[in-house]
């Protein structure tokens, strides 16, 4: 529960709300992270009857984060931007702690139900806040830094407390999945509340004005409902979705591509941003060819991209793409960490999604465990779909949520989805003093 509180507090009251400047930036969520990990370590030493036993998935996670640390120490550090070690701490090490706590904590149906309800409440807040932000109702936007014009990037695009529409849409995709599952499984009064929450969250998804968010939200909801569709109809449903998407693209393609999004960005400038993607891909390809195995170094992209932007064999203005991060999470890992890092990340993402899907389809797993499996599927699908258009690994809090749900999923998988209703006591039972029972 403290891990869950760390995520929510980090979302609502992160560094833009409160931060202590120093060698490393400290904020409320990071204080909570240390408290969470300290409590976890104390519990592990106190509860010696339940040792921590890592499995192959846990070792793969440790290997991935460890390789990112080694990679961050390779090559030349960039002159500007985030230091590689700081990037590793905030986007790899802190998520690893979240994974460990979620993976090895005692779980019950009650706790998984609290997690689902918390994400419903979070999604309702994010959806209403995004709508108020887009409508410029500043008095209804909390915290107030969301609508502060001092942070002009993505202003008015439903960027939420993460100040990023893609990050906000990622959380809304997970929340909408939790809302839909609750709508199907709760009683009549709760259905009304879940229905209202879904409308607010859907409005928030639209308010992001981000195409990848729209696609990811639709995919997350659709994947959560595949179990409800008879097997013989699934292929027809999939084909119908493709035809519908094709028609929308043909009829409204120009309007979608030239969509005016940022308040301070013209529609033509928004369309020009699409032209950067092939340039960034070319720079990534040129960098990858020189260091295919180990990459340029985690967080070292800006130390090398300028020289590759001058490649003469490409008849494109590659220098325009120099100030920008890679717009694809897999390309980012591939360029920075090579085939080793990108391969481990791909294997982790596929394994987490598969485990979530298996839990969701397990007839022996409890309903709460199945819901966590579907939320994992929604999380990884939203992460990867948005990651096709943005480097989501550097958006604040997104890796924390990803590793949190991954830890929950692996924990539920290790017990085959069989969880107690509630853990009444975490202390070892006191020994019974008295005469021993008569032997038979």
C-alpha positions as CSV (number, residue, x, y, z in Angstrom):
1,X,0.0,0.0,0.0
2,X,2.9,2.4,0.6
3,X,4.2,1.6,-2.9
4,X,0.8,2.5,-4.3
5,X,0.8,5.7,-2.2
6,X,4.3,6.6,-3.5
7,X,3.0,6.3,-7.1
8,X,-0.1,8.5,-6.5
9,X,1.8,11.1,-4.5
10,X,4.5,11.2,-7.1
11,X,1.9,11.8,-9.8
12,X,0.0,14.5,-8.0
13,X,2.8,16.2,-6.0
14,X,6.0,15.5,-7.9
15,X,9.0,17.8,-8.4
16,X,6.9,20.6,-10.0
17,X,4.9,20.8,-6.8
18,X,7.7,20.5,-4.2
19,X,11.4,19.8,-4.6
20,X,14.6,20.3,-2.7
21,X,17.5,21.2,-5.0
22,X,20.8,19.6,-4.4
23,X,23.2,17.1,-6.1
24,X,20.1,14.9,-6.6
25,X,16.6,16.4,-6.7
26,X,14.5,15.3,-3.8
27,X,10.7,15.4,-3.9
28,X,7.8,14.0,-1.9
29,X,7.6,10.8,-3.9
30,X,11.3,10.1,-3.5
31,X,11.0,10.5,0.3
32,X,8.1,8.0,0.2
33,X,10.2,5.7,-2.0
34,X,13.0,5.5,0.7
35,X,10.4,5.0,3.4
36,X,8.8,2.2,1.4
37,X,12.0,0.4,0.7
38,X,13.2,0.8,4.3
39,X,9.9,-0.7,5.6
40,X,10.2,-3.5,3.1
41,X,13.8,-4.4,4.2
42,X,12.7,-4.3,7.8
43,X,9.9,-6.6,7.1
44,X,12.1,-9.0,5.2
45,X,14.5,-9.3,8.2
46,X,11.6,-9.6,10.7
47,X,9.8,-12.3,8.7
48,X,12.5,-14.9,8.4
49,X,9.9,-17.7,7.8
50,X,9.2,-16.2,4.4
51,X,12.5,-15.8,2.6
52,X,12.8,-13.8,-0.7
53,X,13.4,-16.3,-3.5
54,X,14.0,-14.7,-6.9
55,X,13.0,-16.5,-10.0
56,X,14.3,-16.2,-13.6
57,X,12.1,-13.1,-14.3
58,X,13.5,-11.3,-11.3
59,X,17.1,-12.1,-12.3
60,X,16.3,-10.7,-15.8
61,X,15.0,-7.5,-14.3
62,X,18.2,-7.2,-12.2
63,X,20.3,-7.9,-15.3
64,X,18.5,-5.3,-17.3
65,X,18.9,-2.5,-14.7
66,X,22.5,-3.6,-14.0
67,X,23.3,-3.3,-17.7
68,X,21.8,0.1,-17.8
69,X,24.1,1.1,-14.9
70,X,27.2,-0.3,-16.7
71,X,26.1,1.4,-20.0
72,X,25.7,4.7,-18.3
73,X,29.4,4.7,-17.4
74,X,30.5,4.1,-20.9
75,X,31.6,6.7,-23.4
76,X,31.6,10.5,-23.2
77,X,29.0,12.2,-21.0
78,X,26.8,14.8,-22.9
79,X,27.6,18.4,-22.3
80,X,23.9,19.3,-21.8
81,X,20.9,17.5,-20.5
82,X,20.5,15.0,-17.7
83,X,23.6,13.3,-16.4
84,X,23.6,9.6,-17.3
85,X,23.9,8.4,-13.7
86,X,21.0,10.7,-12.6
87,X,18.9,9.3,-15.5
88,X,19.7,5.8,-14.3
89,X,18.8,6.5,-10.7
90,X,15.4,8.1,-11.6
91,X,14.4,6.0,-14.6
92,X,15.9,2.6,-13.7
93,X,16.9,2.2,-10.1
94,X,13.8,3.8,-8.5
95,X,11.5,1.6,-10.7
96,X,13.6,-1.4,-9.7
97,X,12.8,-0.7,-6.1
98,X,9.1,-0.4,-7.0
99,X,9.3,-3.8,-8.7
100,X,11.0,-5.5,-5.8
101,X,8.5,-4.2,-3.2
102,X,5.5,-5.2,-5.4
103,X,7.0,-8.5,-6.3
104,X,7.9,-9.8,-2.8
105,X,5.2,-8.2,-0.6
106,X,2.4,-10.3,0.7
107,X,-0.7,-9.9,-1.4
108,X,-4.4,-10.5,-0.8
109,X,-7.6,-10.0,-2.7
110,X,-8.4,-7.0,-0.6
111,X,-5.1,-5.3,-1.5
112,X,-5.6,-5.9,-5.2
113,X,-9.1,-4.6,-5.0
114,X,-7.8,-1.4,-3.3
115,X,-5.3,-1.0,-6.1
116,X,-8.1,-1.2,-8.7
117,X,-10.3,1.3,-6.8
118,X,-7.3,3.7,-6.4
119,X,-6.7,3.7,-10.2
120,X,-10.4,4.4,-10.8
121,X,-10.2,7.4,-8.5
122,X,-6.9,8.5,-10.1
123,X,-8.4,8.2,-13.6
124,X,-11.5,10.2,-12.6
125,X,-9.3,13.0,-11.2
126,X,-6.9,13.0,-14.3
127,X,-9.8,13.0,-16.7
128,X,-11.7,15.9,-15.1
129,X,-8.4,17.8,-14.6
130,X,-7.5,17.4,-18.3
131,X,-10.9,18.6,-19.4
132,X,-10.7,21.6,-17.1
133,X,-7.2,22.4,-18.3
134,X,-8.3,22.2,-22.0
135,X,-11.3,24.5,-21.2
136,X,-9.0,26.9,-19.4
137,X,-10.9,26.6,-16.2
138,X,-7.9,27.4,-14.1
139,X,-9.8,27.5,-10.8
140,X,-10.7,23.8,-11.2
141,X,-7.2,22.6,-12.1
142,X,-5.3,21.2,-9.1
143,X,-2.4,21.4,-8.5
144,X,-2.1,24.9,-10.0
145,X,1.3,24.3,-11.7
146,X,-0.6,22.2,-14.4
147,X,-2.0,25.4,-15.9
148,X,1.0,27.6,-15.1
149,X,2.2,29.3,-18.3
150,X,5.7,29.3,-17.0
151,X,5.8,25.7,-18.2
152,X,4.7,26.4,-21.7
153,X,5.4,23.0,-23.2
154,X,2.1,21.0,-23.9
155,X,0.1,23.8,-22.2
156,X,-3.7,23.2,-22.7
157,X,-3.3,19.7,-24.0
158,X,-4.5,17.7,-21.0
159,X,-1.0,17.3,-19.8
160,X,-2.0,16.7,-16.2
161,X,0.3,16.7,-13.1
162,X,3.0,14.9,-15.1
163,X,3.0,17.9,-17.5
164,X,3.0,15.5,-20.4
165,X,0.0,14.5,-22.4
166,X,1.5,11.1,-23.3
167,X,2.2,10.4,-19.7
168,X,-1.3,11.5,-18.7
169,X,-2.8,9.4,-21.4
170,X,-0.8,6.4,-20.3
171,X,-2.3,6.6,-16.8
172,X,-5.8,7.2,-18.2
173,X,-5.5,4.1,-20.4
174,X,-4.8,1.9,-17.3
175,X,-7.6,3.7,-15.3
176,X,-10.2,3.2,-18.1
177,X,-9.4,-0.5,-18.1
178,X,-9.9,-0.7,-14.3
179,X,-13.1,1.3,-14.7
180,X,-14.5,-1.0,-17.4
181,X,-13.7,-4.1,-15.4
182,X,-15.4,-2.7,-12.3
183,X,-18.4,-1.7,-14.4
184,X,-18.8,-5.3,-15.5
185,X,-18.3,-6.8,-12.0
186,X,-20.0,-4.4,-9.6
187,X,-23.6,-3.9,-8.6
188,X,-26.0,-1.4,-10.1
189,X,-25.1,1.6,-8.0
190,X,-21.4,1.1,-8.5
191,X,-22.0,0.7,-12.3
192,X,-23.4,4.3,-12.4
193,X,-20.3,5.7,-10.7
194,X,-18.0,3.6,-13.0
195,X,-19.9,4.8,-16.1
196,X,-19.5,8.4,-15.1
197,X,-15.8,7.9,-14.4
198,X,-15.3,6.3,-17.8
199,X,-16.8,9.3,-19.5
200,X,-14.6,11.6,-17.6
201,X,-11.5,9.5,-18.4
202,X,-12.5,9.3,-22.0
203,X,-12.8,13.1,-22.1
204,X,-9.4,13.3,-20.6
205,X,-7.9,11.0,-23.3
206,X,-9.4,13.2,-26.0
207,X,-8.1,16.4,-24.2
208,X,-4.5,15.2,-24.6
209,X,-4.9,15.7,-28.4
210,X,-2.3,13.0,-28.8
211,X,-2.8,10.4,-31.5
212,X,-0.8,7.7,-29.8
213,X,-2.8,8.1,-26.6
214,X,-6.0,7.7,-28.5
215,X,-4.8,4.5,-30.1
216,X,-3.3,3.1,-26.9
217,X,-6.5,3.8,-24.9
218,X,-8.6,2.0,-27.5
219,X,-6.1,-0.9,-27.6
220,X,-6.0,-1.3,-23.8
221,X,-9.8,-1.4,-23.5
222,X,-10.1,-3.8,-26.4
223,X,-7.5,-6.2,-25.1
224,X,-9.3,-6.2,-21.7
225,X,-12.5,-7.4,-23.4
226,X,-11.1,-10.2,-25.6
227,X,-12.0,-12.8,-23.0
228,X,-15.6,-11.6,-23.2
229,X,-15.9,-12.1,-27.0
230,X,-16.6,-15.6,-28.3
231,X,-13.6,-17.1,-30.1
232,X,-15.4,-17.3,-33.4
233,X,-16.3,-13.6,-33.4
234,X,-12.8,-12.3,-32.4
235,X,-11.4,-12.4,-35.9
236,X,-14.4,-10.6,-37.3
237,X,-14.1,-8.0,-34.5
238,X,-10.4,-7.5,-35.3
239,X,-11.1,-7.2,-39.0
240,X,-13.9,-4.7,-38.4
241,X,-11.6,-2.6,-36.2
242,X,-9.0,-2.5,-39.0
243,X,-11.5,-1.5,-41.6
244,X,-12.9,1.2,-39.3
245,X,-9.4,2.6,-38.6
246,X,-8.6,2.6,-42.3
247,X,-11.8,4.5,-43.2
248,X,-11.1,7.0,-40.5
249,X,-7.5,7.4,-41.7
250,X,-8.6,7.9,-45.3
251,X,-11.4,10.4,-44.6
252,X,-9.9,12.4,-41.7
253,X,-6.2,11.7,-42.3
254,X,-5.2,15.3,-43.2
255,X,-7.2,16.7,-40.3
256,X,-5.5,14.3,-37.9
257,X,-2.0,14.9,-39.1
258,X,-2.5,18.7,-39.2
259,X,-4.3,18.8,-35.8
260,X,-3.5,21.9,-33.9
261,X,-2.5,20.7,-30.4
262,X,-0.2,22.9,-28.3
263,X,-1.7,26.2,-27.4
264,X,1.4,28.0,-28.6
265,X,2.0,25.8,-31.6
266,X,0.5,26.3,-35.0
267,X,-1.1,23.4,-36.9
268,X,1.6,23.6,-39.6
269,X,4.3,23.3,-36.9
270,X,2.5,20.3,-35.5
271,X,2.6,18.7,-38.9
272,X,6.3,19.6,-39.3
273,X,7.0,17.6,-36.1
274,X,6.0,14.4,-38.0
275,X,8.9,15.1,-40.5
276,X,11.4,14.8,-37.6
277,X,10.6,11.1,-37.0
278,X,12.4,9.7,-40.1
279,X,15.3,12.0,-39.4
280,X,15.6,10.7,-35.9
281,X,15.4,7.1,-37.2
282,X,18.2,7.8,-39.6
283,X,20.4,9.2,-36.9
284,X,19.6,6.2,-34.7
285,X,20.5,3.8,-37.6
286,X,23.8,5.5,-38.2
287,X,24.7,5.4,-34.5
288,X,23.6,1.8,-34.2
289,X,25.8,0.7,-37.1
290,X,28.9,1.9,-35.2
291,X,28.0,0.3,-31.8
292,X,25.5,-2.4,-32.5
293,X,26.2,-4.6,-29.4
294,X,26.7,-2.2,-26.5
295,X,25.4,1.1,-27.9
296,X,26.6,4.6,-27.3
297,X,25.9,4.4,-23.6
298,X,22.8,4.8,-21.5
299,X,22.0,8.6,-21.4
300,X,24.8,9.4,-23.9
301,X,22.7,10.1,-27.0
302,X,23.3,13.8,-27.1
303,X,27.1,13.3,-26.8
304,X,27.2,11.7,-30.2
305,X,24.0,12.5,-32.2
306,X,25.5,15.8,-33.7
307,X,28.2,14.1,-35.6
308,X,25.8,11.6,-37.1
309,X,23.4,14.4,-38.1
310,X,26.0,15.5,-40.6
311,X,26.0,12.2,-42.6
312,X,26.3,13.3,-46.2
313,X,24.7,10.3,-47.9
314,X,21.2,11.4,-46.7
315,X,19.4,14.2,-48.6
316,X,17.6,15.4,-45.5
317,X,18.1,18.3,-43.1
318,X,19.2,15.9,-40.3
319,X,20.5,18.8,-38.2
320,X,16.9,19.9,-37.5
321,X,16.6,16.8,-35.3
322,X,19.7,17.4,-33.1
323,X,17.8,19.0,-30.2
324,X,15.3,16.2,-29.9
325,X,15.2,12.9,-28.1
326,X,14.5,9.8,-30.0
327,X,10.8,9.5,-30.7
328,X,10.7,5.7,-30.2
329,X,11.4,3.9,-26.9
330,X,12.9,0.8,-28.6
331,X,15.2,2.9,-30.9
332,X,16.2,4.8,-27.8
333,X,17.3,1.7,-25.9
334,X,18.9,0.3,-29.1
335,X,21.0,3.4,-29.7
336,X,21.9,3.9,-26.0
337,X,22.3,0.3,-24.8
338,X,22.8,-1.7,-28.0
339,X,21.3,-5.1,-28.8
340,X,22.0,-6.2,-25.2
341,X,19.9,-3.6,-23.5
342,X,17.2,-3.4,-26.2
343,X,17.0,-7.2,-26.3
344,X,16.5,-7.6,-22.5
345,X,13.9,-4.8,-22.5
346,X,12.0,-6.5,-25.4
347,X,12.1,-9.8,-23.6
348,X,10.9,-8.3,-20.4
349,X,8.0,-6.4,-22.1
350,X,6.8,-9.5,-23.9
351,X,7.2,-11.7,-20.8
352,X,5.2,-9.3,-18.6
353,X,2.5,-9.0,-21.2
354,X,2.3,-12.8,-21.6
355,X,2.2,-13.4,-17.9
356,X,-0.6,-10.9,-17.5
357,X,-2.6,-12.5,-20.3
358,X,-2.1,-16.0,-18.8
359,X,-3.3,-14.8,-15.4
360,X,-6.4,-13.1,-17.0
361,X,-7.3,-16.3,-18.9
362,X,-6.7,-18.7,-15.9
363,X,-9.9,-20.3,-14.8
364,X,-8.3,-21.1,-11.4
365,X,-7.2,-17.6,-10.6
366,X,-9.4,-15.4,-8.4
367,X,-11.2,-12.4,-10.0
368,X,-8.9,-9.9,-8.4
369,X,-5.8,-11.7,-9.8
370,X,-7.4,-11.8,-13.2
371,X,-8.0,-8.1,-13.1
372,X,-4.4,-7.5,-12.3
373,X,-3.4,-9.6,-15.3
374,X,-5.6,-7.5,-17.5
375,X,-4.3,-4.2,-16.0
376,X,-0.8,-5.5,-16.8
377,X,-1.8,-6.1,-20.4
378,X,-3.3,-2.6,-20.6
379,X,-0.1,-1.2,-19.0
380,X,2.3,-2.8,-21.4
381,X,0.2,-2.3,-24.5
382,X,-0.2,1.4,-23.7
383,X,3.5,1.8,-22.9
384,X,4.6,0.2,-26.1
385,X,2.0,1.9,-28.4
386,X,2.9,5.3,-27.0
387,X,6.5,4.2,-27.1
388,X,6.3,3.9,-30.9
389,X,5.9,7.7,-31.1
390,X,7.7,8.9,-27.9
391,X,10.6,7.8,-25.7
392,X,8.2,7.0,-22.9
393,X,11.1,5.8,-20.7
394,X,12.1,9.4,-19.9
395,X,8.6,10.6,-19.0
396,X,8.4,11.0,-15.2
397,X,6.8,8.2,-13.3
398,X,5.9,6.0,-16.3
399,X,8.7,3.4,-15.6
400,X,7.6,3.4,-12.0
401,X,4.1,2.4,-12.9
402,X,5.3,-0.2,-15.5
403,X,7.7,-1.9,-13.0
404,X,5.0,-1.7,-10.2
405,X,2.5,-3.6,-12.3
406,X,5.2,-6.0,-13.5
407,X,6.1,-6.8,-9.9
408,X,2.4,-7.4,-9.0
409,X,1.9,-9.6,-12.0
410,X,5.0,-11.8,-11.3
411,X,4.0,-12.0,-7.6
412,X,0.4,-13.2,-8.6
413,X,1.8,-15.6,-11.2
414,X,4.1,-17.3,-8.6
415,X,1.0,-18.4,-6.6
416,X,-1.0,-19.2,-9.8
417,X,-3.5,-16.5,-8.9
418,X,-4.6,-18.1,-5.6
419,X,-4.7,-15.4,-3.0
420,X,-6.2,-15.1,0.5
421,X,-9.2,-12.8,1.0
422,X,-7.2,-10.7,3.5
423,X,-3.9,-11.0,5.4
424,X,-5.0,-10.6,9.0
425,X,-1.6,-10.7,10.6
426,X,1.9,-10.3,9.4
427,X,3.5,-11.4,12.6
428,X,4.6,-15.0,13.4
429,X,2.2,-16.8,15.7
430,X,3.2,-16.9,19.4
431,X,4.3,-20.4,20.6
432,X,1.7,-22.3,22.7
433,X,2.9,-22.9,26.3
434,X,1.4,-25.9,28.1
435,X,1.3,-29.7,28.0
436,X,1.8,-31.3,24.7
437,X,-1.1,-33.1,23.1
438,X,-1.4,-36.8,23.9
439,X,0.1,-38.9,21.1
440,X,-2.2,-41.3,19.3
